[in-house]
């Protein structure tokens, strides 16, 4: 009765079951194992090493070893995944549990094999999706950084271009005003230096560095545009006057422009 019940459980089990002797030869298997591995199980010389990559029979050589084998877990707490070869020639991913038993002249290890290929495929798809989301997030972040860089750099670079263009026009239209050219070139260089400082701060931000904070004097900012205003005013027959006023906070500059 017990043999009949055990045989029914063995035959009707939904997972693959394979009995292996101490030499590593497959002595018996159930229909689920036949469906998973195919006709290769009917080879009397088949060794368990041919079914599972990296499987070591010594790991289940004793009841204690089999118990330790069943308790193995990866860093995430999951049972180890083994790679096997299915009947259709494709790779399968399986989990294995083992136990020792003795029946008549067979001192065997019984391997209970659960095909988890679908689960591994789903986890791989989730991982791919996470990588894609991370990739898209990085692209979005890169776009934000590029937009910020373009916004911050456009002002000093445009100003430098204006200084250089004003110097060129002045040199062509008023050769006698050559003494003003160095001022325009110095102002252009100052704007390029500002752009360089912005790039440096962006690099510090990407490296998660705080970077030094400096106080800006408003009057100095206004003075930076005075050379180009002077050149434009001179070219259009206008004059400008720049002076200090007490009606605004110290450090600020008030400028007034009038026709000559």
Order of alpha helices (4+ residues) and beta strands (2+ residues): alpha-beta-beta-alpha-alpha-beta-beta-beta-alpha-alpha-alpha-beta-beta
